[in-house]
C-alpha cells in the first residue's frame, strides 16, 4: 500500500470494493485533490500497446497513463455512478487531476466516474458496487420482497375464497340430496296410497275398522237369508204352539 503524507487531505482505507481513498479533512467543491500519474504509454509502440491492466488512463488515441505504479495514490479512488469528484484531463499537458465536484466531509470516500468504456469492460460483468448502485439494488430487493409478500397474500386470499366456495358448494349438494331423498320418500308414500298416521289404504282402515265391509277385529255378522217361503216371525210361532 502506498504511503500518504499526513499533510494530504486523504488516506487509503478499506472500502466495500477493496481499498479506497477517504477524506481526512474537509475538501471544498472545485478543489484539487490528487494527480493521477504514471509512465506514459505510446500506442504506436508495440511494447507499450501490449501492456494491459485496470489502471490505464487514456489521454488521447495515442497517449495513455499507466497508473499501476505504487506511488500513484489516485489509483485507489474507486468508481461511482454518482461521484463527488471528477477527472480533469489535460491532453496537451498529458496530465490528469482529480478535483472535487461537491463538498467532501472527513470520512467520506472519494470517487469519480470511470467512464462508459471502463464500466462496460470491467464493472458491468461483475456489477457496480458503488453506493448509488447498491442503493438501487437494495430498493429492488425490497420491492421484490414486497411483491413476493403481496403475491403470497393474494394466493392465500384466493385459496381461502376457493375453500369457502367449495364448502358452500358441498352444503348446497348435501341440501339437494336431502331434498331429493325427502321427495323420493313422499313419492313412495303416494304410490302405496298410505298416509303415515294410520289413514285409509285401498278402502281399508288400518286401526281395527272395517275393510271392504268386513271387520278386521272379529267375525262378520251373518245376514239372514230367506229360504223358500216367508220367514215366520218369532211371536206368531209362539202363538201357534199355545193354541195347540
Number of C-alpha atoms within 10 A of each C-alpha: 10 12 11 13 9 9 8 12 16 24 22 20 14 12 12 10 11 9 15 21 22 23 20 19 16 14 20 15 14 14 14 16 20 19 17 23 21 20 12 19 21 16 16 11 10 9 10 15 14 9 11 9 9 12 17 19 23 17 19 15 9 13 18 21 21 23 22 19 13 13 15 18 23 24 23 23 22 22 23 20 17 13 20 19 25 21 19 15 17 12 13 8 8 15 17 21 17 22 23 24 18 15 13 20 15 13 14 15 22 27 26 20 18 18 11 10 9 15 16 12 11 12 15 12 9 9 12 17 18 18 15 14 15 13 12 12 13 12 12 12 12 12 12 12 12 12 12 12 12 12 12 12 12 12 12 12 12 12 12 12 12 12 12 12 12 12 12 12 12 12 12 12 12 12 12 12 12 12 12 12 12 12 12 12 12 11 12 12 13 11 9 10 14 14 11 8 8 10 13 16 13 10 12 17 16 14 12 11 14 15 15 11 10 13 15 16 10 8 8 11 8 6 6 7 7 8 7 6 6 7 10 8 8 8 8 9 10 10 10 9 8 7 6 5
